[in-house]
Amino acid sequence: MAARGRDRRRRGRGAESAPATHRDVNYRQLRNPFPVMEVFPADQIADMHETALRTLEELGVKVLLPEARRLFAAAGARVDEDSQMVFIGRDLVEAAVASAPKSIACLAGARHRDFVLELGSLVFQPGAGAPNATDLERGRRPASGQDYLEFLKLTHHFDVFQMISPQVEPQDVPTHLRHYFTTQAQIELTDKFPFFFSRGTPQVMDCFQMLAVARGLSDDEFRAHPHCYTIINTNSPRTLDIPMAQGLIDFARHGQMSIITPFTLMGAMAPITVAGAITLSHAEALAALTLTQLANPGAPVCYGTFTSNVDMKSGAPAFGTPSHFQASLAAGQMARHLGLPWRSAAGSASNANDVQAANENQFGLWGCLMAGATVIIHSAGWLEGGLTVSFEKLVCDAEVLNMVAELCAGAQAGQAEIGFDTALREVEPGSHFFAASQTMERYTTEFYEPHLHDYANFGTWTERGSVDANYRATAVWRDILNNFEPPAQGQPGLDAMRDFIARRTAEGGALPES
């Protein structure tokens, strides 16, 4: 009878209730376990780097912020004030690359959430910065404050997300008060590494003050380590606008991290070839990186690129394509040429959480992993090329990221794992290992336990209502939100932070301007 019971459980694959799991997972402080791939030979990478330097020297970059142009000019760059063009010599670039830290210790709201960004480390973020949100219950809609809070709670729940992304835009919160809303939410609802927009010095300074007050940090303590980050997008081709340049300067001077991200779509804002697009992206990233080091030598900065192709029939961005994959590999080669931690991205152009969305996101994700990316943005939940984040897609993509995180731990093959005495010796030929000592010791902890995937056979799945992964994902995110508990707060200045917000709000807040 016992044997028949075991066989029935095996055939049903979940027909009977399983014992509670005792797995203790830790998907933080990950290291990329995969050997890096290269798309171009080393001599061609060197030529692309040389061409990027030549581009900065001969063609220049348009820098719209006067203060940034003054920093470049004071360092010896040739500046044409009439055209706002800055021509950056390779000596300045090489000095900046030399002073940029190769390893960045990022301090989150709790010490177990801290991580280090360097070549070989691996950090994930969910989809970011979308103006819309969608789910199967409420449909597609302009993102609201409620959407921001819910997406933030989901991000906190999944251990595999180490950084808070820009989430969604809470469009029902006025722009002069929005940074108070988003910063307070990040400080109160999660202890992960927070994100602040660079939308002008007044807003950035407010965010820095809120974080320092909440964590009880002095000015010197705040500036000593990065406690938050921003994302800086250049305006390709070869333009650095006012808020982005100001953000680079503000974050650098306060010791906080900028992730530099030229958004170069092949055939649109960049040459149509992978080599040409990455060369342009590399030049723009070097220009922005140089500005951070002129503002504060040694300032933490993460090299980055977001390069894919457009659909040449419609002009729309495409993601998860072979060109996107190749661009990630090339960007990894450029980052390793510099020795800097770097950012890449997955993502999807699909309009729904369907097979296309899964294929594009996973193909883009594996391009990042094979390229050795340090930070992978838009790794979960991103649809429509960034116009929407999907609650169901975040849950579906997090399943894949968890599996990747499991691989980061590596497999062991010691005597306990081989199991000569606890498995091989115990089981007679033709028998099974269900009751072996090794199996009984490990059966609740050995294998990854999915939060979404259903391993029941067709009959059992049908009896349960034939619910597909998309609708199961709705139940998962609903359960997470219904049972969400914010982390225990070890931050001494929460009341002082709330008082600061109330005072600044009464004063009129801060507009998004430099």
C-alpha positions as CSV (number, residue, x, y, z in Angstrom):
1,M,0.0,0.0,0.0
2,A,2.8,2.4,0.9
3,A,4.5,1.7,-2.5
4,R,1.2,2.3,-4.4
5,G,0.7,5.5,-2.5
6,R,4.1,6.8,-3.5
7,D,3.4,5.8,-7.1
8,R,0.1,7.6,-7.1
9,R,1.7,10.8,-5.8
10,R,4.3,10.5,-8.5
11,R,1.7,10.0,-11.3
12,G,-0.5,12.8,-10.0
13,R,2.4,15.3,-9.5
14,G,0.6,17.2,-6.9
15,A,-2.7,15.4,-6.5
16,E,-2.0,15.1,-2.8
17,S,-0.8,17.9,-0.5
18,A,2.9,18.1,-0.1
19,P,4.7,18.8,3.2
20,A,5.6,22.4,4.0
21,T,8.8,23.4,2.5
22,H,11.9,24.3,4.6
23,R,14.0,25.8,1.9
24,D,15.9,28.8,3.0
25,V,16.6,30.8,-0.2
26,N,19.0,33.7,-0.5
27,Y,18.9,35.4,-3.9
28,R,21.0,38.4,-2.8
29,Q,24.6,39.1,-3.4
30,L,24.6,36.9,-6.6
31,R,27.5,36.1,-8.8
32,N,27.1,35.4,-12.5
33,P,28.0,31.7,-13.0
34,F,28.1,31.7,-16.8
35,P,31.2,32.1,-18.9
36,V,30.9,35.3,-21.0
37,M,30.4,35.2,-24.7
38,E,32.0,37.5,-27.2
39,V,30.4,38.7,-30.5
40,F,33.5,40.6,-31.9
41,P,37.2,39.7,-31.8
42,A,39.3,41.7,-29.3
43,D,41.0,43.7,-32.1
44,Q,37.6,44.9,-33.3
45,I,36.5,45.9,-29.8
46,A,39.7,47.9,-29.5
47,D,38.9,49.6,-32.8
48,M,35.4,50.4,-31.6
49,H,36.8,51.9,-28.4
50,E,39.3,53.9,-30.5
51,T,36.5,55.2,-32.8
52,A,34.5,56.2,-29.8
53,L,37.4,58.3,-28.5
54,R,37.9,59.8,-32.0
55,T,34.1,60.6,-32.0
56,L,34.4,62.6,-28.8
57,E,37.6,64.4,-30.0
58,E,36.6,65.2,-33.5
59,L,32.7,65.2,-33.6
60,G,32.1,66.1,-30.0
61,V,29.0,66.0,-27.8
62,K,26.3,68.6,-27.4
63,V,26.0,69.5,-23.7
64,L,23.0,71.7,-22.9
65,L,23.9,72.5,-19.3
66,P,26.2,75.5,-18.9
67,E,27.7,74.2,-15.6
68,A,28.6,71.0,-17.3
69,R,30.3,72.8,-20.2
70,R,32.3,74.9,-17.6
71,L,33.5,71.7,-15.9
72,F,34.6,70.3,-19.3
73,A,36.3,73.5,-20.3
74,A,38.1,73.9,-16.9
75,A,39.6,70.4,-17.5
76,G,40.9,71.2,-20.9
77,A,38.1,70.1,-23.3
78,R,37.4,72.4,-26.3
79,V,34.0,74.0,-25.8
80,D,32.1,76.0,-28.5
81,E,29.5,78.0,-26.5
82,D,27.6,79.1,-29.6
83,S,26.9,75.5,-30.6
84,Q,27.1,74.1,-27.1
85,M,29.4,71.4,-28.5
86,V,32.1,69.9,-26.3
87,F,35.1,68.1,-27.8
88,I,36.7,65.8,-25.2
89,G,40.3,64.7,-25.5
90,R,41.2,61.1,-24.9
91,D,43.4,62.1,-22.0
92,L,40.4,63.4,-20.1
93,V,38.4,60.2,-20.9
94,E,41.3,57.9,-19.9
95,A,41.8,59.8,-16.6
96,A,38.1,59.5,-15.9
97,V,38.0,55.8,-16.5
98,A,41.0,55.4,-14.3
99,S,39.4,57.3,-11.4
100,A,35.9,55.6,-11.7
101,P,35.7,52.8,-9.0
102,K,35.8,49.3,-10.4
103,S,33.9,48.0,-7.4
104,I,30.9,49.8,-5.8
105,A,29.6,48.9,-2.3
106,C,25.9,49.8,-2.3
107,L,24.3,50.3,1.1
108,A,20.6,49.5,1.3
109,G,18.1,50.1,4.1
110,A,19.2,46.9,5.9
111,R,22.6,45.3,5.9
112,H,21.5,42.0,4.5
113,R,20.3,43.9,1.4
114,D,23.7,45.5,0.7
115,F,25.5,44.4,-2.5
116,V,28.6,45.1,-4.5
117,L,28.6,46.1,-8.2
118,E,31.6,44.9,-10.0
119,L,32.4,42.7,-13.0
120,G,31.0,39.2,-12.1
121,S,28.3,40.3,-9.7
122,L,24.7,40.1,-10.7
123,V,21.8,42.3,-9.7
124,F,18.2,42.4,-11.1
125,Q,15.6,45.1,-11.3
126,P,12.0,44.8,-12.6
127,G,10.6,46.9,-15.4
128,A,10.9,50.6,-14.9
129,G,9.5,54.0,-15.7
130,A,6.3,53.1,-17.5
131,P,3.5,55.6,-17.8
132,N,0.9,52.8,-17.8
133,A,0.1,49.7,-15.7
134,T,-1.9,46.7,-16.6
135,D,-3.4,43.5,-15.1
136,L,-6.1,41.1,-15.9
137,E,-8.5,42.4,-13.3
138,R,-8.3,46.2,-14.0
139,G,-7.0,46.3,-17.5
140,R,-4.5,48.8,-19.0
141,R,-4.6,52.2,-17.4
142,P,-2.5,55.4,-16.8
143,A,-0.4,54.5,-13.8
144,S,-1.5,55.9,-10.4
145,G,-0.1,56.2,-6.9
146,Q,-1.9,53.0,-6.0
147,D,-0.1,51.2,-8.9
148,Y,3.2,52.6,-7.7
149,L,2.7,51.3,-4.2
150,E,1.5,47.9,-5.4
151,F,4.3,47.4,-7.8
152,L,6.7,48.4,-5.1
153,K,5.3,45.8,-2.7
154,L,5.7,43.1,-5.4
155,T,9.3,44.2,-6.0
156,H,10.0,44.0,-2.3
157,H,8.4,40.6,-2.0
158,F,10.6,38.8,-4.6
159,D,14.1,38.4,-3.1
160,V,15.6,38.2,-6.5
161,F,15.1,42.0,-7.1
162,Q,18.0,43.6,-5.2
163,M,17.3,47.2,-6.4
164,I,14.1,49.2,-6.6
165,S,13.5,50.4,-10.2
166,P,11.7,53.6,-11.3
167,Q,8.6,51.4,-11.1
168,V,5.6,53.2,-12.8
169,E,4.8,56.9,-13.0
170,P,2.1,57.8,-10.4
171,Q,0.4,60.3,-12.7
172,D,-2.3,61.2,-10.2
173,V,0.3,62.7,-7.9
174,P,1.3,66.3,-8.9
175,T,4.8,66.6,-10.3
176,H,6.0,69.1,-7.7
177,L,5.1,66.6,-4.9
178,R,5.7,63.3,-6.7
179,H,9.2,62.8,-5.5
180,Y,8.0,63.0,-1.9
181,F,5.5,60.3,-2.5
182,T,7.8,57.9,-4.3
183,T,10.7,58.4,-1.9
184,Q,8.6,58.0,1.2
185,A,7.1,54.8,-0.2
186,Q,10.5,53.4,-0.9
187,I,11.8,54.2,2.6
188,E,8.7,52.9,4.4
189,L,7.7,49.9,2.4
190,T,11.0,48.3,1.5
191,D,14.6,48.0,2.8
192,K,16.1,47.5,-0.7
193,F,18.3,49.9,-2.6
194,P,16.2,52.9,-3.7
195,F,16.0,54.8,-6.9
196,F,15.6,58.6,-7.3
197,F,14.9,60.4,-10.6
198,S,17.2,63.2,-11.7
199,R,14.5,65.8,-12.4
200,G,16.4,68.9,-11.3
201,T,18.6,69.8,-8.3
202,P,15.7,70.9,-6.0
203,Q,14.0,67.5,-6.2
204,V,17.2,65.6,-6.0
205,M,18.3,67.5,-2.9
206,D,14.9,66.8,-1.3
207,C,15.3,63.1,-1.9
208,F,18.8,63.0,-0.5
209,Q,17.7,64.9,2.6
210,M,14.7,62.5,3.1
211,L,16.9,59.4,2.9
212,A,19.6,60.8,5.1
213,V,17.1,62.0,7.8
214,A,15.2,58.7,7.7
215,R,18.4,56.6,8.1
216,G,20.0,59.0,10.6
217,L,23.0,59.7,8.4
218,S,25.3,62.7,8.8
219,D,26.3,64.5,5.6
220,D,29.7,62.8,5.7
221,E,28.2,59.4,6.3
222,F,25.8,59.9,3.4
223,R,28.5,61.0,1.0
224,A,30.9,58.2,2.0
225,H,28.9,55.4,0.3
226,P,26.1,55.2,-2.3
227,H,22.8,54.8,-0.6
228,C,20.7,55.4,-3.7
229,Y,21.1,55.7,-7.5
230,T,19.7,57.3,-10.5
231,I,19.5,56.4,-14.2
232,I,20.9,58.9,-16.7
233,N,19.8,58.6,-20.3
234,T,21.8,60.4,-23.0
235,N,19.7,61.9,-25.9
236,S,21.2,59.9,-28.7
237,P,22.8,60.8,-30.9
238,R,25.5,62.7,-29.0
239,T,23.4,65.0,-26.8
240,L,23.4,65.4,-23.0
241,D,20.4,67.5,-21.9
242,I,20.1,69.7,-18.9
243,P,18.4,67.5,-16.3
244,M,20.6,64.5,-17.2
245,A,23.8,66.5,-17.0
246,Q,22.7,68.1,-13.8
247,G,21.8,64.7,-12.4
248,L,25.3,63.4,-13.1
249,I,26.8,66.3,-11.3
250,D,24.5,66.3,-8.3
251,F,24.8,62.5,-7.7
252,A,28.6,62.6,-8.2
253,R,29.1,65.5,-5.8
254,H,27.1,63.7,-3.1
255,G,28.8,60.3,-3.6
256,Q,25.7,58.6,-5.0
257,M,25.6,56.3,-8.0
258,S,24.6,57.1,-11.5
259,I,23.8,54.3,-14.0
260,I,24.6,55.8,-17.4
261,T,22.4,54.5,-20.1
262,P,22.5,55.7,-23.7
263,F,19.3,54.5,-25.4
264,T,20.6,53.7,-28.9
265,L,18.1,52.0,-31.2
266,M,19.8,50.8,-34.4
267,G,18.5,52.5,-37.5
268,A,16.9,55.3,-35.6
269,M,19.0,57.1,-33.0
270,A,22.1,55.1,-33.8
271,P,23.8,53.4,-36.8
272,I,21.9,50.4,-38.2
273,T,24.7,48.0,-37.4
274,V,25.5,46.5,-34.0
275,A,29.1,47.7,-34.2
276,G,28.1,51.2,-35.1
277,A,25.3,51.5,-32.5
278,I,27.6,50.2,-29.7
279,T,30.4,52.5,-30.7
280,L,28.0,55.5,-30.5
281,S,26.6,54.2,-27.2
282,H,30.2,53.8,-25.9
283,A,31.2,57.3,-26.8
284,E,28.1,58.8,-25.1
285,A,28.7,56.7,-22.0
286,L,32.3,57.8,-21.8
287,A,31.3,61.5,-22.1
288,A,28.8,61.1,-19.3
289,L,31.2,59.1,-17.2
290,T,33.9,61.8,-17.7
291,L,31.5,64.5,-16.4
292,T,30.9,62.5,-13.2
293,Q,34.7,62.3,-12.5
294,L,35.2,66.0,-13.3
295,A,32.5,66.8,-10.7
296,N,34.0,64.4,-8.1
297,P,36.9,62.1,-8.9
298,G,36.1,58.6,-7.7
299,A,32.3,59.1,-7.8
300,P,30.5,55.8,-8.1
301,V,29.3,55.3,-11.7
302,C,27.9,52.3,-13.6
303,Y,28.6,52.0,-17.3
304,G,25.6,51.1,-19.3
305,T,23.8,50.7,-22.6
306,F,20.4,49.9,-23.8
307,T,20.8,49.0,-27.5
308,S,18.4,47.1,-29.7
309,N,17.0,47.5,-33.1
310,V,13.8,49.1,-34.5
311,D,11.2,47.4,-36.7
312,M,12.2,48.9,-40.0
313,K,8.6,48.5,-41.2
314,S,7.0,50.6,-38.5
315,G,10.0,52.3,-36.7
316,A,8.8,50.9,-33.4
317,P,11.4,49.6,-30.9
318,A,12.0,45.9,-30.9
319,F,13.4,43.9,-28.0
320,G,14.5,40.3,-27.4
321,T,15.8,40.1,-31.0
322,P,19.1,38.6,-32.3
323,S,20.4,42.2,-32.7
324,H,19.5,43.0,-29.1
325,F,21.3,39.8,-27.9
326,Q,24.4,40.7,-30.0
327,A,24.4,44.3,-28.7
328,S,24.4,43.1,-25.1
329,L,27.4,40.8,-25.9
330,A,29.2,43.7,-27.5
331,A,28.4,46.1,-24.6
332,G,29.8,43.5,-22.2
333,Q,33.0,43.4,-24.2
334,M,33.3,47.2,-24.0
335,A,32.6,47.3,-20.3
336,R,35.3,44.6,-19.7
337,H,37.7,46.7,-21.9
338,L,37.2,49.5,-19.3
339,G,37.0,47.2,-16.3
340,L,33.8,48.8,-15.0
341,P,30.5,47.4,-13.6
342,W,27.8,47.8,-16.2
343,R,24.1,47.8,-16.9
344,S,22.2,46.0,-19.6
345,A,18.5,45.2,-20.0
346,A,15.9,42.6,-21.1
347,G,12.4,43.7,-21.9
348,S,9.6,43.1,-24.5
349,A,7.8,45.0,-27.2
350,S,4.7,42.7,-26.9
351,N,1.4,44.3,-26.1
352,A,0.3,41.5,-23.8
353,N,1.7,39.0,-21.4
354,D,1.8,36.3,-24.0
355,V,4.3,33.9,-25.6
356,Q,5.9,36.7,-27.6
357,A,6.5,38.6,-24.3
358,A,8.0,35.6,-22.7
359,N,10.2,34.8,-25.7
360,E,11.5,38.4,-26.0
361,N,12.2,38.9,-22.3
362,Q,14.0,35.6,-21.9
363,F,16.1,36.0,-25.1
364,G,17.0,39.5,-23.9
365,L,17.7,38.2,-20.4
366,W,20.1,35.5,-21.7
367,G,21.9,38.0,-23.8
368,C,22.6,40.0,-20.6
369,L,23.6,36.9,-18.7
370,M,25.9,35.7,-21.4
371,A,27.4,39.2,-21.7
372,G,28.3,39.3,-18.0
373,A,26.0,42.2,-17.2
374,T,26.3,43.5,-13.6
375,V,22.8,45.1,-13.4
376,I,19.9,43.8,-15.5
377,I,17.1,46.3,-15.8
378,H,13.6,45.6,-17.1
379,S,14.1,41.9,-16.2
380,A,10.5,41.5,-15.3
381,G,7.1,43.0,-16.1
382,W,8.0,45.2,-19.0
383,L,5.7,45.4,-22.0
384,E,5.1,47.6,-25.1
385,G,8.8,48.6,-25.2
386,G,8.5,50.3,-21.8
387,L,5.1,51.9,-22.1
388,T,3.4,49.5,-19.7
389,V,4.3,47.2,-16.8
390,S,2.2,44.2,-16.2
391,F,1.6,42.7,-12.8
392,E,1.1,39.2,-14.2
393,K,4.3,39.5,-16.3
394,L,6.3,40.5,-13.3
395,V,5.2,37.4,-11.5
396,C,5.9,35.2,-14.6
397,D,9.3,36.7,-15.2
398,A,10.3,36.5,-11.5
399,E,9.9,32.7,-11.8
400,V,12.6,32.6,-14.4
401,L,14.8,35.0,-12.4
402,N,14.5,32.8,-9.4
403,M,15.7,29.8,-11.4
404,V,18.7,31.8,-12.6
405,A,19.4,32.8,-9.0
406,E,19.3,29.1,-8.1
407,L,22.0,28.4,-10.7
408,C,24.2,31.2,-9.2
409,A,24.6,29.0,-6.1
410,G,26.3,26.3,-8.1
411,A,25.9,22.5,-7.8
412,Q,27.8,20.5,-5.2
413,A,29.3,17.0,-5.6
414,G,30.7,16.1,-2.3
415,Q,30.2,12.7,-0.6
416,A,26.9,13.8,0.8
417,E,25.6,14.7,-2.6
418,I,27.0,11.6,-4.4
419,G,25.3,9.5,-1.6
420,F,27.1,6.2,-1.9
421,D,25.9,5.0,1.5
422,T,22.7,7.1,1.8
423,A,21.3,6.4,-1.7
424,L,23.3,4.1,-4.0
425,R,23.9,1.3,-1.4
426,E,20.4,1.4,-0.1
427,V,18.5,0.9,-3.3
428,E,18.3,-2.5,-5.0
429,P,18.3,-2.8,-8.8
430,G,14.9,-2.2,-10.2
431,S,13.7,-0.3,-7.1
432,H,13.3,3.4,-6.5
433,F,14.9,6.2,-4.5
434,F,11.8,7.7,-3.0
435,A,12.4,6.2,0.4
436,A,16.2,6.4,0.4
437,S,17.8,8.1,3.4
438,Q,19.3,10.8,1.1
439,T,15.8,11.5,-0.4
440,M,14.0,11.6,2.9
441,E,16.6,14.0,4.3
442,R,16.4,16.4,1.3
443,Y,13.0,16.0,-0.3
444,T,11.6,19.3,1.0
445,T,14.7,21.3,0.4
446,E,16.6,19.9,-2.6
447,F,14.6,21.3,-5.5
448,Y,13.5,24.8,-6.5
449,E,9.9,25.4,-5.4
450,P,8.0,27.5,-8.0
451,H,5.6,30.2,-7.0
452,L,3.8,30.1,-10.4
453,H,4.5,27.0,-12.4
454,D,2.1,24.1,-12.1
455,Y,3.6,20.6,-12.4
456,A,0.3,18.7,-12.1
457,N,-0.5,16.3,-14.9
458,F,-3.3,17.1,-17.4
459,G,-6.0,15.3,-15.5
460,T,-5.3,17.0,-12.2
461,W,-4.8,20.4,-13.9
462,T,-8.2,20.0,-15.6
463,E,-9.9,19.1,-12.3
464,R,-8.5,22.3,-10.8
465,G,-10.1,24.4,-13.5
466,S,-7.5,24.4,-16.3
467,V,-6.1,27.7,-15.0
468,D,-3.2,28.9,-17.2
469,A,-0.1,30.7,-16.0
470,N,-1.4,34.2,-16.7
471,Y,-4.4,33.7,-14.5
472,R,-2.4,31.9,-11.8
473,A,-0.1,34.9,-11.8
474,T,-3.1,37.1,-11.0
475,A,-3.8,35.0,-7.9
476,V,-0.1,35.2,-6.9
477,W,0.2,39.0,-7.0
478,R,-3.2,39.4,-5.3
479,D,-2.1,37.1,-2.5
480,I,1.2,39.0,-2.1
481,L,-0.6,42.3,-1.8
482,N,-3.3,41.0,0.5
483,N,-0.6,39.6,2.9
484,F,2.1,42.2,2.5
485,E,3.9,43.3,5.6
486,P,6.6,46.0,5.3
487,P,10.0,45.1,6.7
488,A,10.8,45.9,10.3
489,Q,12.0,49.4,10.3
490,G,15.5,50.0,11.7
491,Q,15.5,53.6,10.5
492,P,15.6,56.1,13.4
493,G,14.4,59.2,11.6
494,L,11.0,58.2,10.0
495,D,9.1,60.8,11.9
496,A,11.6,63.5,11.1
497,M,11.4,62.5,7.4
498,R,7.6,62.8,7.5
499,D,7.9,66.2,9.2
500,F,10.3,67.3,6.4
501,I,7.8,66.2,3.7
502,A,5.0,68.1,5.4
503,R,7.1,71.2,5.7
504,R,8.4,71.1,2.1
505,T,4.8,70.4,0.8
506,A,3.5,73.4,2.7
507,E,6.3,75.5,1.1
508,G,5.1,74.5,-2.3
509,G,7.3,71.4,-3.0
510,A,9.8,71.4,-5.8
511,L,9.2,71.5,-9.5
512,P,11.1,69.2,-11.8
513,E,13.6,71.8,-13.0
514,S,17.3,72.4,-12.8
